[in-house]
Amino acid sequence: MGSEYLDPNVVKLANFRVCKVSSYTTELLEIQADNPTVHVLFVPGNPGVVSFYKEFVESLYGSLGGTASITAIGHIAHTKKNWEQGQLFSLQQQINHKVDFLSQELQETKVPIVLVGHSIGAYITMEMLKRKGDQVIYFIGLYPFIMVNPQSKKQANIAKVSRSSILSCLMSLMVASIGLLPKWLSQYIVVQYIGNSSWSTSAVETARGHLLKYHLFRNMLYMAMTEFKEFSQAPDWEFMKKNQRKMTFLFGDDDHWGPLQVYEEVAKQVPDMALMIEREGLSHSFCCTEAGSIWVARHVASLIKIQTSSSASAADDGKLSQIA
């Protein structure tokens, strides 16, 4: 976990929990603080497998000094077990699922809620902010996928496969067949063709144990198809303008899912929004390396500390004005 970078007094391991949200089996990673001042709700990208983010969640808890409770919520059917019996779920269904979780699990939370989303999770959390803005004080989008990148051949290829149910089924069957190979061979294929040599051992094992499942890979492609359909329309710039003080994005300088032209477009459309470009040489899948998990956790923690301190100051000013 890179605990040598953290205060040993606030290191805590994330707990895995399974619960029902709107009748769907949902996987969570959680760390409960003893006396939290904020609750961070994290939404992953696609695939929405929370196990990929264990090092990030634990690093974020340590970077916040143990003052925040953190929950990472997985996507429906993006699970090792085939809980939903092969049913396919769209982007909108995943958004509804996360909104329902807010209402079901965090409605009575007494501390401020911060939403953090990675990749398509940034779009999902932005939609959550639209519907549950009264519960949320801040939103952080990491390497956001909020617009189609017409210059990305990878996106074009994924869109082509995901649009065809036949190609999607064949691709999912092919991937699932790799999971039937001996562990050493399937692990080698994962490193060579899904991840890379810089991935942590836990990330490779998570990929091998989860992504090589027919139901999960099929759901990844189906969700991707609905993502591309959703992005045929322009982002809701008006909403971003109205809520720019509650929002921020972190872009990567070499990320085809959230390329710099999207950064430039956001900066043009919403000029007062706080934006940052990561130039540390990390990848879109930052959570799959120890260095990426730690660096991004520190960045997110610094943003949360600034936001919560300013929110607390504003609340104190309000109390003083009432007294006066």
N, C-alpha and C positions, 0 to 999 in steps of 0.2 A: 504493500500500500504506500510505500514511501514515507513511513512514519518517522524517519530520521529528519524530515522537513517540518514536522509538526510538534506541538507541545505534547509530551507523553501523557500529561495529565488529562488531556481531552480526546485521546484516541479511543474510538468506539467502533466496533464492527457492526455493519448493517445486518439487520434481521430480515429473512425472507418470510413472507406471509401470503397466504392465498385467501381471498374473500370473494363474496358475491356482490357485484355491482349491477343493478338492473337485471338480475337473473344470470349474468354472465360471470364465469369464473375468471378472476382477475389476480394477477401476480404483482406483488408489491415488494419493494425494498424499503426498509424503514430504520431510522435511528431516532429515538425519543430522547430529547434533552431533559435534564432534571427540572430546570426552571427556564423554559424557552421564552425568548423575547420575540421570536418570529417563527413561522412555519413555511418551509420551502417545499413546494410541490413541483416535482420534475416530470416532464413528459418526454419520452425518447423519440428518436426518428423512426425510420422504417428500414430494417426490422425493429419492432418495439419490444425487444427482449431486455428486461431490466437487469439481468445478470451482467450484461456488457458494462454497466455503469457502476458496479460495486465499488471499484477503486475511486471513481469520481465522487460518489456520495460520501464515502468515508473521508476522503481528502477535504471535501467541502465542510463537513462537520468539524474537522480539526481546524480548518482555516477560519471558521467562524467562532473558534474558541469554545465550542460546546454550548453555544447560546441558542442554537436553532434546532428544532425538530425537522427532520427531512423525510419526505416520502417520494419514492420514484414509482410511478404506476405504469405497468405494461399495457400493450394493446390487446384487445380481445383476439384470441386464437393465435397470437404470436407467442405460443407456449410450447414447452417440450411435450407435454401430454395433449392429446387431441380432445380437449374438454368440450368443444362445440361441435364435434362430430362432422368435421369437414365444411361447416357453414362458412361462407365468405362475407367479409365485412368491409364496407366502404370507408372512405375518409370521413364523411359526415357521421356515420355510425360511431366511429372512433371518437369524434369530437363530442357527440352526445354522451358517450360513455364517460368521458373525463368530466363533463359538466355534472353528470349524475353523481360522480364520485365526490365532487366538491359539495354537493347538496347532502349527500348521504353521510360522508365521513367527516367533513370539516365545517359543517354548518354552524356548529356550536363552539368552534375554536375561538379562544379569547385573545389570541395574539394576531398580529398582522400576517397576511398570507402573501408570499412572493411566488410568482409562477416563473419557471425556467423551462425552456423547450429547446431541443436539439433538432436541427434539420427540419423535417416536416412537423416535428413536435413544436417548433417555433410558431408555425401557422396554427396548429391546434391550440396552443396556449393563448395566442392572440384572439382566437375565436372565443375561448373561455373568458378572457378579459371583457369581451363585448357583452357576454351574457351574465357574467358574475362580477362586474366591475365594482360593486359595492363591497364585495368580500376581499378584493385584491388591491394591494397598494403599489405593486410594481411587477413588471414583466421583463424578462431577459431572454432574448433569442440568440442561440449559439449556432454559428455556421448555418444561417437560416435558409430553408428552401421555401420561398414564398412566390417565386416566379419561375417560369420555364426559361432555361438558357438555350436559345436557338443555336448557339455555337458548340454545344456539347454533343459529340457523337455518342457518348455513353448514354445520355438522357434519351437521345433519339432511338437508340437500340432498345432500351428498356421500354420506351413507349410503344414501339412496334410489337415487341413480344407480348406486353401486357394487354394490348388491344385485342389480341387473338386468343380465344379460349383454348384452341387447339395447341398453339405454340406454348401457352402458359402451362397447360397440362403436361406436354412433352418435356419442357424444361424442368418442371417440378419433379417429374418421374426420374429424369436423369440425375438430378441433384440427390434425390432420395436414394437412388441406387448406390451412390458414393458412400452413403451411410451404412451400407451393408458390407463394405469392405473391411479388412482388418484395421484396427485402430491406428496403427502406425502409418498405413497407406492413406486412409481418409484424412488423417491429421496433416500429412504432407501435402495433399491436394488442397486442403483448406488454406494452408500457409501460402502455397504457390498461386492459387487462383481466386481466393476470396479475400484473404488478408495479405500480410507480407511478413518478412523476417523480423520486423520491429515490434510486432504484436506481442503482448504479454502472454505468458502461458495460460492464464485464466481466460483471456479473450479467445485464444485458439480453441480451448476446450469448450467454451460457451458456444462458439460457432459450430464446432463439430457436433455438439450434443443437441443443438436447437435447429440450426439452419438446414441441416440435412434431413429434415422431416417434410414429407409431401404436403401435409395440411398447412404447415407454417410457410413454406416457400410459396405455395399457391396463394395464400393470403397476402404475402408480401407483394406479389405481382398484381393481384386484384386491387389492393389498396393503391398501388402505384398508378394503375390505370385511372382510378377515380381522382387521384391527385392531379394528373395531367389534364383531366376534364375540368376540374375546378379552376385550374390556372389558365384556362382559355379566356378568362375575364381578368381585368386589371385588378391589382390589390386595392383594398379599401383605403385610399389615401386620406379621405376625409376623416375616417375614424382615427387614423394614425396622427393626423394633425391635431385633433381634439384631445388626444391622449398622449402626446409626445413627451410630456413630463413624467409619465408613468412607464415609458418604454425605452428599451435600448437594444441594439444588435451588436454582436461580435461576428465579423467576417474574417475569413482566411484569405491570405494573399494568393493562394493557389487551390481554389475550391470550385469545382465545376457546378456544384449544387447551389452555392451562393457566391457567384463570381463577383469580381470587383465592379462590373457594370451594373449589377443590382445594387451594390453599395452606393454607387454614383447616382442611380435613379432614386433611391430612398433619400439620399442627401439633397437631391434636387427638389423632390416633392415635399419633403418634410425637413426643411433646412435647420430647424432648431432641435432636432432629435439627437441625442447622444449616440454616436456611432464609433466603433473602433475596428481596426484591422490588426489581426494577429500576424506577426511576422517572425515567429519563433521556429518556423519550419514544421509545424504540426500539420496533421491531415484532417480531413472532414471527420474521420472516425477517431477523433482525439481520445475517446474513452477506451480504445483498445491498446493504448500504451500507458505505462506508468508516468512518463514525463508529461504526456498530454493531459491525463487526468489531473495531475497536480497543478499544472500551469493554469488550466481552465478553471479549476476549483478556486484557486487563489484570485483569479480575475473576478469570478462571480461573487466571491466573498467580499472583495473590496467594494463592488457595486452595492451589495446588500447593506454593508456597514454604512456607506454614505447615505443611502436612501432611508434606512431606519433611523439614523441619527437626525436627519433633516425632518423626518416625520415626527419624531419625538419632540424636536425643538418647536415645530409648528403647533403641536398639541399643547406644549407648555405655554407658548405665547397666547394661545386661545384662552387658557385658564387664567392667565394673568390679566388679560383684557376684561374677562368677566368679573374678576375680583375688583379691578379698578372701576 
